[in-house]
Structure formats: structure tokens, C-alpha cells
Amino acid sequence: MTDAELAQSVRTAVEKLNSALAEAARQNLAVTLRTTAHQTTGGVEQVVVETRIFKQL
């Protein structure tokens, strides 16, 4: 995968995430995202996103 293809893939994923978060808000769901970084065995930092979803009353 080229750099341009990878960049487009990330942009598309972020766009989908933003759409999903907007839809969740319309359905009265509260979503929090937390990122953590881990170092792989190869020494590369890997970012992990954890999601919490709550129903707003």
C-alpha cells in the first residue's frame, strides 16, 4: 500500500467514525473515546482507541 493509499484509508475511516458519532448523538448515546499508545516488539508506537458508550436519559 502506498503512502497516498494509506492516507486515504485513514481519512475514510475518520470520516466514517465522525458519521457514526453524529448518528449516536442523534440517538441520545454518549460516546467517549480514549486513546492509549503501546510500543510493539519492533519498537513502533501503536495507538489503540477504546470506546465507551452510554445511553443518555
All heavy atoms as TSV, in Angstrom:
chain	resi	resn	atom	element	x	y	z
A	1	MET	N	N	0.855	-1.172	0.000
A	1	MET	CA	C	0.000	0.000	0.000
A	1	MET	C	C	0.897	1.230	0.000
A	1	MET	O	O	1.819	1.336	0.805
A	1	MET	CB	C	-0.903	-0.036	1.239
A	1	MET	CG	C	-1.884	1.081	1.327
A	1	MET	SD	S	-2.998	0.993	2.754
A	1	MET	CE	C	-4.256	-0.059	2.103
A	2	THR	N	N	0.605	2.152	-0.891
A	2	THR	CA	C	1.415	3.370	-0.972
A	2	THR	C	C	1.025	4.320	0.164
A	2	THR	O	O	-0.020	4.166	0.802
A	2	THR	CB	C	1.201	4.085	-2.306
A	2	THR	OG1	O	-0.145	4.562	-2.361
A	2	THR	CG2	C	1.480	3.180	-3.503
A	3	ASP	N	N	1.860	5.326	0.377
A	3	ASP	CA	C	1.564	6.336	1.397
A	3	ASP	C	C	0.243	7.040	1.098
A	3	ASP	O	O	-0.554	7.290	1.996
A	3	ASP	CB	C	2.687	7.361	1.488
A	3	ASP	CG	C	3.952	6.791	2.115
A	3	ASP	OD1	O	3.895	5.679	2.682
A	3	ASP	OD2	O	4.994	7.474	2.049
A	4	ALA	N	N	0.009	7.355	-0.162
A	4	ALA	CA	C	-1.225	8.047	-0.545
A	4	ALA	C	C	-2.443	7.165	-0.280
A	4	ALA	O	O	-3.479	7.645	0.197
A	4	ALA	CB	C	-1.171	8.452	-2.013
A	5	GLU	N	N	-2.336	5.886	-0.578
A	5	GLU	CA	C	-3.448	4.960	-0.327
A	5	GLU	C	C	-3.706	4.811	1.166
A	5	GLU	O	O	-4.853	4.791	1.608
A	5	GLU	CB	C	-3.151	3.587	-0.940
A	5	GLU	CG	C	-3.154	3.577	-2.445
A	5	GLU	CD	C	-2.629	2.271	-3.025
A	5	GLU	OE1	O	-1.784	1.607	-2.368
A	5	GLU	OE2	O	-3.043	1.917	-4.128
A	6	LEU	N	N	-2.639	4.728	1.934
A	6	LEU	CA	C	-2.779	4.621	3.382
A	6	LEU	C	C	-3.399	5.879	3.963
A	6	LEU	O	O	-4.297	5.812	4.805
A	6	LEU	CB	C	-1.416	4.359	4.020
A	6	LEU	CG	C	-1.396	4.130	5.521
A	6	LEU	CD1	C	-2.340	3.000	5.923
A	6	LEU	CD2	C	0.010	3.822	5.982
A	7	ALA	N	N	-2.958	7.037	3.499
A	7	ALA	CA	C	-3.522	8.301	3.975
A	7	ALA	C	C	-5.008	8.386	3.649
A	7	ALA	O	O	-5.818	8.795	4.487
A	7	ALA	CB	C	-2.774	9.479	3.349
A	8	GLN	N	N	-5.401	7.976	2.442
A	8	GLN	CA	C	-6.813	7.998	2.065
A	8	GLN	C	C	-7.618	7.016	2.912
A	8	GLN	O	O	-8.745	7.311	3.319
A	8	GLN	CB	C	-6.987	7.670	0.577
A	8	GLN	CG	C	-8.412	7.806	0.105
A	8	GLN	CD	C	-8.994	9.196	0.366
A	8	GLN	OE1	O	-8.360	10.194	0.072
A	8	GLN	NE2	N	-10.179	9.260	0.918
A	9	SER	N	N	-7.047	5.877	3.216
A	9	SER	CA	C	-7.714	4.890	4.061
A	9	SER	C	C	-7.985	5.458	5.457
A	9	SER	O	O	-9.077	5.274	6.018
A	9	SER	CB	C	-6.851	3.630	4.165
A	9	SER	OG	O	-7.410	2.706	5.051
A	10	VAL	N	N	-7.009	6.169	6.009
A	10	VAL	CA	C	-7.178	6.783	7.326
A	10	VAL	C	C	-8.238	7.879	7.256
A	10	VAL	O	O	-9.114	7.961	8.127
A	10	VAL	CB	C	-5.836	7.335	7.855
A	10	VAL	CG1	C	-6.049	8.184	9.098
A	10	VAL	CG2	C	-4.871	6.196	8.131
A	11	ARG	N	N	-8.201	8.710	6.221
A	11	ARG	CA	C	-9.210	9.771	6.075
A	11	ARG	C	C	-10.620	9.188	5.982
A	11	ARG	O	O	-11.562	9.710	6.582
A	11	ARG	CB	C	-8.919	10.613	4.829
A	11	ARG	CG	C	-7.768	11.559	4.996
A	11	ARG	CD	C	-7.638	12.472	3.770
A	11	ARG	NE	N	-6.349	13.115	3.773
A	11	ARG	CZ	C	-5.298	12.738	3.035
A	11	ARG	NH1	N	-5.401	11.732	2.203
A	11	ARG	NH2	N	-4.155	13.378	3.128
A	12	THR	N	N	-10.772	8.118	5.232
A	12	THR	CA	C	-12.071	7.462	5.085
A	12	THR	C	C	-12.553	6.897	6.411
A	12	THR	O	O	-13.723	7.041	6.774
A	12	THR	CB	C	-11.991	6.354	4.021
A	12	THR	OG1	O	-11.597	6.933	2.774
A	12	THR	CG2	C	-13.326	5.652	3.847
A	13	ALA	N	N	-11.656	6.276	7.160
A	13	ALA	CA	C	-12.026	5.716	8.461
A	13	ALA	C	C	-12.457	6.807	9.433
A	13	ALA	O	O	-13.444	6.644	10.167
A	13	ALA	CB	C	-10.851	4.917	9.041
A	14	VAL	N	N	-11.747	7.934	9.435
A	14	VAL	CA	C	-12.104	9.050	10.318
A	14	VAL	C	C	-13.451	9.631	9.910
A	14	VAL	O	O	-14.284	9.955	10.763
A	14	VAL	CB	C	-10.991	10.124	10.321
A	14	VAL	CG1	C	-11.447	11.389	11.032
A	14	VAL	CG2	C	-9.736	9.569	10.977
A	15	GLU	N	N	-13.696	9.730	8.616
A	15	GLU	CA	C	-14.985	10.231	8.136
A	15	GLU	C	C	-16.126	9.313	8.594
A	15	GLU	O	O	-17.172	9.783	9.054
A	15	GLU	CB	C	-14.970	10.321	6.613
A	15	GLU	CG	C	-16.243	10.864	6.012
A	15	GLU	CD	C	-16.194	10.914	4.488
A	15	GLU	OE1	O	-15.107	10.745	3.906
A	15	GLU	OE2	O	-17.250	11.132	3.897
A	16	LYS	N	N	-15.929	8.011	8.500
A	16	LYS	CA	C	-16.945	7.053	8.954
A	16	LYS	C	C	-17.157	7.153	10.460
A	16	LYS	O	O	-18.282	7.079	10.948
A	16	LYS	CB	C	-16.542	5.630	8.581
A	16	LYS	CG	C	-16.671	5.335	7.112
A	16	LYS	CD	C	-16.266	3.903	6.813
A	16	LYS	CE	C	-16.354	3.600	5.336
A	16	LYS	NZ	N	-15.979	2.203	5.049
A	17	LEU	N	N	-16.065	7.318	11.212
A	17	LEU	CA	C	-16.169	7.464	12.657
A	17	LEU	C	C	-16.966	8.708	13.013
A	17	LEU	O	O	-17.857	8.667	13.864
A	17	LEU	CB	C	-14.777	7.524	13.294
A	17	LEU	CG	C	-14.729	7.806	14.798
A	17	LEU	CD1	C	-15.466	6.723	15.579
A	17	LEU	CD2	C	-13.297	7.945	15.257
A	18	ASN	N	N	-16.676	9.826	12.358
A	18	ASN	CA	C	-17.406	11.065	12.616
A	18	ASN	C	C	-18.893	10.909	12.315
A	18	ASN	O	O	-19.745	11.384	13.073
A	18	ASN	CB	C	-16.808	12.221	11.813
A	18	ASN	CG	C	-15.498	12.697	12.388
A	18	ASN	OD1	O	-15.218	12.512	13.567
A	18	ASN	ND2	N	-14.683	13.302	11.551
A	19	SER	N	N	-19.217	10.226	11.230
A	19	SER	CA	C	-20.623	9.984	10.888
A	19	SER	C	C	-21.301	9.113	11.937
A	19	SER	O	O	-22.436	9.382	12.338
A	19	SER	CB	C	-20.726	9.313	9.518
A	19	SER	OG	O	-20.288	10.168	8.507
A	20	ALA	N	N	-20.613	8.086	12.396
A	20	ALA	CA	C	-21.176	7.198	13.418
A	20	ALA	C	C	-21.378	7.935	14.737
A	20	ALA	O	O	-22.395	7.741	15.420
A	20	ALA	CB	C	-20.272	5.985	13.621
A	21	LEU	N	N	-20.445	8.794	15.105
A	21	LEU	CA	C	-20.585	9.564	16.342
A	21	LEU	C	C	-21.741	10.548	16.247
A	21	LEU	O	O	-22.487	10.738	17.216
A	21	LEU	CB	C	-19.275	10.302	16.658
A	21	LEU	CG	C	-18.108	9.419	17.081
A	21	LEU	CD1	C	-16.832	10.255	17.168
A	21	LEU	CD2	C	-18.383	8.701	18.380
A	22	ALA	N	N	-21.928	11.156	15.088
A	22	ALA	CA	C	-23.053	12.076	14.902
A	22	ALA	C	C	-24.377	11.328	15.003
A	22	ALA	O	O	-25.325	11.799	15.639
A	22	ALA	CB	C	-22.938	12.775	13.555
A	23	GLU	N	N	-24.457	10.155	14.406
A	23	GLU	CA	C	-25.682	9.354	14.483
A	23	GLU	C	C	-25.940	8.909	15.919
A	23	GLU	O	O	-27.076	8.920	16.388
A	23	GLU	CB	C	-25.586	8.138	13.563
A	23	GLU	CG	C	-26.833	7.271	13.554
A	23	GLU	CD	C	-28.082	8.005	13.089
A	23	GLU	OE1	O	-27.986	8.943	12.276
A	23	GLU	OE2	O	-29.181	7.635	13.551
A	24	ALA	N	N	-24.912	8.527	16.637
A	24	ALA	CA	C	-25.067	8.140	18.048
A	24	ALA	C	C	-25.621	9.300	18.861
A	24	ALA	O	O	-26.506	9.118	19.701
A	24	ALA	CB	C	-23.728	7.665	18.618
A	25	ALA	N	N	-25.135	10.493	18.609
A	25	ALA	CA	C	-25.622	11.674	19.333
A	25	ALA	C	C	-27.100	11.916	19.035
A	25	ALA	O	O	-27.870	12.254	19.939
A	25	ALA	CB	C	-24.793	12.899	18.953
A	26	ARG	N	N	-27.486	11.714	17.784
A	26	ARG	CA	C	-28.900	11.885	17.429
A	26	ARG	C	C	-29.785	10.853	18.135
A	26	ARG	O	O	-30.959	11.091	18.380
A	26	ARG	CB	C	-29.094	11.782	15.917
A	26	ARG	CG	C	-28.638	13.020	15.175
A	26	ARG	CD	C	-29.062	12.991	13.718
A	26	ARG	NE	N	-28.292	12.067	12.909
A	26	ARG	CZ	C	-27.107	12.325	12.364
A	26	ARG	NH1	N	-26.545	13.511	12.549
A	26	ARG	NH2	N	-26.490	11.431	11.628
A	27	GLN	N	N	-29.213	9.712	18.484
A	27	GLN	CA	C	-29.956	8.646	19.164
A	27	GLN	C	C	-29.768	8.705	20.688
A	27	GLN	O	O	-30.072	7.753	21.394
A	27	GLN	CB	C	-29.503	7.275	18.648
A	27	GLN	CG	C	-29.752	7.061	17.175
A	27	GLN	CD	C	-31.225	7.046	16.837
A	27	GLN	OE1	O	-32.045	6.550	17.593
A	27	GLN	NE2	N	-31.569	7.618	15.697
A	28	ASN	N	N	-29.259	9.831	21.178
A	28	ASN	CA	C	-29.040	10.061	22.611
A	28	ASN	C	C	-28.054	9.081	23.242
A	28	ASN	O	O	-28.223	8.668	24.390
A	28	ASN	CB	C	-30.373	10.035	23.381
A	28	ASN	CG	C	-31.264	11.179	22.994
A	28	ASN	OD1	O	-30.791	12.291	22.803
A	28	ASN	ND2	N	-32.537	10.910	22.849
A	29	LEU	N	N	-27.041	8.728	22.503
A	29	LEU	CA	C	-25.966	7.915	23.055
A	29	LEU	C	C	-24.755	8.817	23.296
A	29	LEU	O	O	-24.397	9.622	22.443
A	29	LEU	CB	C	-25.559	6.794	22.099
A	29	LEU	CG	C	-26.584	5.696	21.842
A	29	LEU	CD1	C	-26.021	4.686	20.851
A	29	LEU	CD2	C	-26.976	5.008	23.135
A	30	ALA	N	N	-24.177	8.691	24.467
A	30	ALA	CA	C	-22.950	9.420	24.780
A	30	ALA	C	C	-21.776	8.490	24.494
A	30	ALA	O	O	-21.744	7.355	24.968
A	30	ALA	CB	C	-22.944	9.851	26.235
A	31	VAL	N	N	-20.842	8.961	23.724
A	31	VAL	CA	C	-19.691	8.150	23.348
A	31	VAL	C	C	-18.428	8.866	23.788
A	31	VAL	O	O	-18.251	10.049	23.510
A	31	VAL	CB	C	-19.655	7.920	21.824
A	31	VAL	CG1	C	-18.438	7.096	21.436
A	31	VAL	CG2	C	-20.940	7.248	21.347
A	32	THR	N	N	-17.581	8.164	24.500
A	32	THR	CA	C	-16.269	8.713	24.832
A	32	THR	C	C	-15.202	7.822	24.201
A	32	THR	O	O	-15.339	6.602	24.159
A	32	THR	CB	C	-16.039	8.789	26.359
A	32	THR	OG1	O	-16.140	7.492	26.918
A	32	THR	CG2	C	-17.059	9.700	27.021
A	33	LEU	N	N	-14.179	8.455	23.698
A	33	LEU	CA	C	-13.062	7.747	23.098
A	33	LEU	C	C	-11.810	8.036	23.917
A	33	LEU	O	O	-11.584	9.166	24.326
A	33	LEU	CB	C	-12.838	8.210	21.655
A	33	LEU	CG	C	-14.015	8.042	20.703
A	33	LEU	CD1	C	-13.688	8.672	19.354
A	33	LEU	CD2	C	-14.370	6.580	20.533
A	34	ARG	N	N	-11.039	7.017	24.157
A	34	ARG	CA	C	-9.789	7.165	24.906
A	34	ARG	C	C	-8.693	6.496	24.100
A	34	ARG	O	O	-8.860	5.374	23.645
A	34	ARG	CB	C	-9.941	6.500	26.270
A	34	ARG	CG	C	-8.705	6.603	27.122
A	34	ARG	CD	C	-8.967	6.013	28.516
A	34	ARG	NE	N	-7.692	5.627	29.072
A	34	ARG	CZ	C	-7.358	4.397	29.413
A	34	ARG	NH1	N	-8.226	3.431	29.315
A	34	ARG	NH2	N	-6.163	4.129	29.884
A	35	THR	N	N	-7.606	7.194	23.920
A	35	THR	CA	C	-6.501	6.595	23.185
A	35	THR	C	C	-5.360	6.249	24.138
A	35	THR	O	O	-5.113	6.961	25.117
A	35	THR	CB	C	-5.963	7.544	22.094
A	35	THR	OG1	O	-5.529	8.750	22.701
A	35	THR	CG2	C	-7.025	7.847	21.058
A	36	THR	N	N	-4.734	5.153	23.855
A	36	THR	CA	C	-3.535	4.758	24.573
A	36	THR	C	C	-2.486	4.370	23.534
A	36	THR	O	O	-2.825	3.990	22.420
A	36	THR	CB	C	-3.794	3.560	25.521
A	36	THR	OG1	O	-4.323	2.465	24.761
A	36	THR	CG2	C	-4.766	3.915	26.616
A	37	ALA	N	N	-1.260	4.488	23.900
A	37	ALA	CA	C	-0.177	4.131	22.988
A	37	ALA	C	C	0.625	2.984	23.592
A	37	ALA	O	O	0.902	2.966	24.788
A	37	ALA	CB	C	0.720	5.326	22.734
A	38	HIS	N	N	0.937	2.037	22.759
A	38	HIS	CA	C	1.731	0.884	23.166
A	38	HIS	C	C	2.899	0.741	22.205
A	38	HIS	O	O	2.773	1.045	21.027
A	38	HIS	CB	C	0.885	-0.398	23.115
A	38	HIS	CG	C	-0.371	-0.320	23.905
A	38	HIS	ND1	N	-0.411	-0.558	25.252
A	38	HIS	CD2	C	-1.634	-0.016	23.541
A	38	HIS	CE1	C	-1.655	-0.414	25.677
A	38	HIS	NE2	N	-2.420	-0.079	24.660
A	39	GLN	N	N	3.998	0.270	22.715
A	39	GLN	CA	C	5.137	0.039	21.843
A	39	GLN	C	C	5.134	-1.425	21.423
A	39	GLN	O	O	5.023	-2.323	22.262
A	39	GLN	CB	C	6.440	0.372	22.569
A	39	GLN	CG	C	7.644	0.309	21.657
A	39	GLN	CD	C	8.891	0.853	22.333
A	39	GLN	OE1	O	8.814	1.488	23.368
A	39	GLN	NE2	N	10.032	0.612	21.739
A	40	THR	N	N	5.229	-1.675	20.125
A	40	THR	CA	C	5.253	-3.040	19.619
A	40	THR	C	C	6.642	-3.633	19.851
A	40	THR	O	O	7.595	-2.924	20.178
A	40	THR	CB	C	4.925	-3.081	18.118
A	40	THR	OG1	O	5.948	-2.394	17.409
A	40	THR	CG2	C	3.570	-2.452	17.832
A	41	THR	N	N	6.759	-4.924	19.632
A	41	THR	CA	C	8.055	-5.582	19.821
A	41	THR	C	C	9.093	-5.055	18.836
A	41	THR	O	O	10.281	-5.118	19.104
A	41	THR	CB	C	7.924	-7.108	19.656
A	41	THR	OG1	O	7.330	-7.391	18.388
A	41	THR	CG2	C	7.103	-7.709	20.768
A	42	GLY	N	N	8.635	-4.501	17.719
A	42	GLY	CA	C	9.552	-3.923	16.747
A	42	GLY	C	C	9.947	-2.493	17.071
A	42	GLY	O	O	10.673	-1.864	16.329
A	43	GLY	N	N	9.425	-1.949	18.192
A	43	GLY	CA	C	9.777	-0.605	18.607
A	43	GLY	C	C	8.907	0.486	18.010
A	43	GLY	O	O	9.201	1.668	18.167
A	44	VAL	N	N	7.836	0.105	17.336
A	44	VAL	CA	C	6.942	1.081	16.712
A	44	VAL	C	C	5.777	1.363	17.651
A	44	VAL	O	O	5.206	0.445	18.231
A	44	VAL	CB	C	6.412	0.546	15.362
A	44	VAL	CG1	C	5.431	1.522	14.734
A	44	VAL	CG2	C	7.574	0.253	14.425
A	45	GLU	N	N	5.441	2.648	17.788
A	45	GLU	CA	C	4.307	3.013	18.635
A	45	GLU	C	C	3.004	2.643	17.930
A	45	GLU	O	O	2.816	2.926	16.753
A	45	GLU	CB	C	4.321	4.503	18.933
A	45	GLU	CG	C	3.210	4.933	19.865
A	45	GLU	CD	C	3.226	6.427	20.141
A	45	GLU	OE1	O	2.997	7.187	19.198
A	45	GLU	OE2	O	3.472	6.803	21.288
A	46	GLN	N	N	2.101	1.999	18.676
A	46	GLN	CA	C	0.794	1.645	18.141
A	46	GLN	C	C	-0.268	2.313	19.001
A	46	GLN	O	O	-0.279	2.157	20.219
A	46	GLN	CB	C	0.605	0.127	18.171
A	46	GLN	CG	C	-0.747	-0.318	17.671
A	46	GLN	CD	C	-0.898	-1.826	17.705
A	46	GLN	OE1	O	-0.025	-2.537	18.192
A	46	GLN	NE2	N	-1.997	-2.312	17.197
A	47	VAL	N	N	-1.146	3.085	18.372
A	47	VAL	CA	C	-2.206	3.779	19.096
A	47	VAL	C	C	-3.454	2.912	19.072
A	47	VAL	O	O	-3.853	2.396	18.029
A	47	VAL	CB	C	-2.497	5.157	18.468
A	47	VAL	CG1	C	-3.650	5.841	19.169
A	47	VAL	CG2	C	-1.251	6.023	18.518
A	48	VAL	N	N	-4.073	2.755	20.243
A	48	VAL	CA	C	-5.288	1.966	20.384
A	48	VAL	C	C	-6.390	2.887	20.885
A	48	VAL	O	O	-6.173	3.683	21.793
A	48	VAL	CB	C	-5.074	0.809	21.394
A	48	VAL	CG1	C	-6.347	0.025	21.604
A	48	VAL	CG2	C	-3.942	-0.094	20.925
A	49	VAL	N	N	-7.570	2.787	20.276
A	49	VAL	CA	C	-8.717	3.605	20.684
A	49	VAL	C	C	-9.699	2.713	21.426
A	49	VAL	O	O	-10.113	1.673	20.911
A	49	VAL	CB	C	-9.408	4.256	19.461
A	49	VAL	CG1	C	-10.612	5.069	19.912
A	49	VAL	CG2	C	-8.434	5.111	18.695
A	50	GLU	N	N	-10.053	3.119	22.640
A	50	GLU	CA	C	-11.053	2.402	23.434
A	50	GLU	C	C	-12.323	3.224	23.438
A	50	GLU	O	O	-12.282	4.452	23.530
A	50	GLU	CB	C	-10.544	2.200	24.860
A	50	GLU	CG	C	-9.276	1.385	24.944
A	50	GLU	CD	C	-8.688	1.363	26.351
A	50	GLU	OE1	O	-9.387	1.773	27.300
A	50	GLU	OE2	O	-7.537	0.948	26.466
A	51	THR	N	N	-13.468	2.555	23.326
A	51	THR	CA	C	-14.748	3.248	23.238
A	51	THR	C	C	-15.632	2.885	24.421
A	51	THR	O	O	-15.701	1.734	24.822
A	51	THR	CB	C	-15.476	2.822	21.948
A	51	THR	OG1	O	-14.609	3.009	20.848
A	51	THR	CG2	C	-16.738	3.601	21.744
A	52	ARG	N	N	-16.316	3.889	24.962
A	52	ARG	CA	C	-17.354	3.689	25.978
A	52	ARG	C	C	-18.614	4.320	25.433
A	52	ARG	O	O	-18.596	5.461	24.970
A	52	ARG	CB	C	-16.987	4.326	27.303
A	52	ARG	CG	C	-15.840	3.639	27.992
A	52	ARG	CD	C	-15.587	4.310	29.289
A	52	ARG	NE	N	-15.388	3.274	30.278
A	52	ARG	CZ	C	-15.208	3.484	31.560
A	52	ARG	NH1	N	-15.232	4.714	32.019
A	52	ARG	NH2	N	-15.023	2.496	32.390
A	53	ILE	N	N	-19.724	3.601	25.537
A	53	ILE	CA	C	-20.989	4.100	25.019
A	53	ILE	C	C	-22.023	4.029	26.137
A	53	ILE	O	O	-22.187	2.995	26.777
A	53	ILE	CB	C	-21.458	3.266	23.800
A	53	ILE	CG1	C	-20.389	3.299	22.718
A	53	ILE	CG2	C	-22.801	3.777	23.275
A	53	ILE	CD1	C	-20.642	2.343	21.577
A	54	PHE	N	N	-22.710	5.153	26.349
A	54	PHE	CA	C	-23.711	5.262	27.403
A	54	PHE	C	C	-25.017	5.769	26.793
A	54	PHE	O	O	-24.991	6.591	25.877
A	54	PHE	CB	C	-23.279	6.256	28.489
A	54	PHE	CG	C	-21.948	5.927	29.107
A	54	PHE	CD1	C	-20.787	6.494	28.607
A	54	PHE	CD2	C	-21.869	5.073	30.195
A	54	PHE	CE1	C	-19.563	6.205	29.169
A	54	PHE	CE2	C	-20.644	4.784	30.760
A	54	PHE	CZ	C	-19.482	5.348	30.251
A	55	LYS	N	N	-26.123	5.339	27.337
A	55	LYS	CA	C	-27.417	5.867	26.924
A	55	LYS	C	C	-27.729	7.079	27.788
A	55	LYS	O	O	-27.686	7.014	29.012
A	55	LYS	CB	C	-28.506	4.795	27.106
A	55	LYS	CG	C	-29.893	5.241	26.714
A	55	LYS	CD	C	-30.020	5.375	25.211
A	55	LYS	CE	C	-31.444	5.727	24.829
A	55	LYS	NZ	N	-31.592	5.970	23.432
A	56	GLN	N	N	-28.003	8.210	27.144
A	56	GLN	CA	C	-28.367	9.415	27.871
A	56	GLN	C	C	-29.862	9.406	28.134
A	56	GLN	O	O	-30.648	9.084	27.254
A	56	GLN	CB	C	-27.997	10.671	27.069
A	56	GLN	CG	C	-26.517	10.843	26.879
A	56	GLN	CD	C	-26.209	12.106	26.100
A	56	GLN	OE1	O	-27.046	12.668	25.438
A	56	GLN	NE2	N	-24.958	12.542	26.187
A	57	LEU	N	N	-30.235	9.719	29.355
A	57	LEU	CA	C	-31.658	9.735	29.718
A	57	LEU	C	C	-32.219	11.131	29.647
A	57	LEU	O	O	-31.584	12.103	29.785
A	57	LEU	CB	C	-31.838	9.177	31.124
A	57	LEU	CG	C	-31.337	7.751	31.315
A	57	LEU	CD1	C	-31.497	7.347	32.775
A	57	LEU	CD2	C	-32.093	6.805	30.415
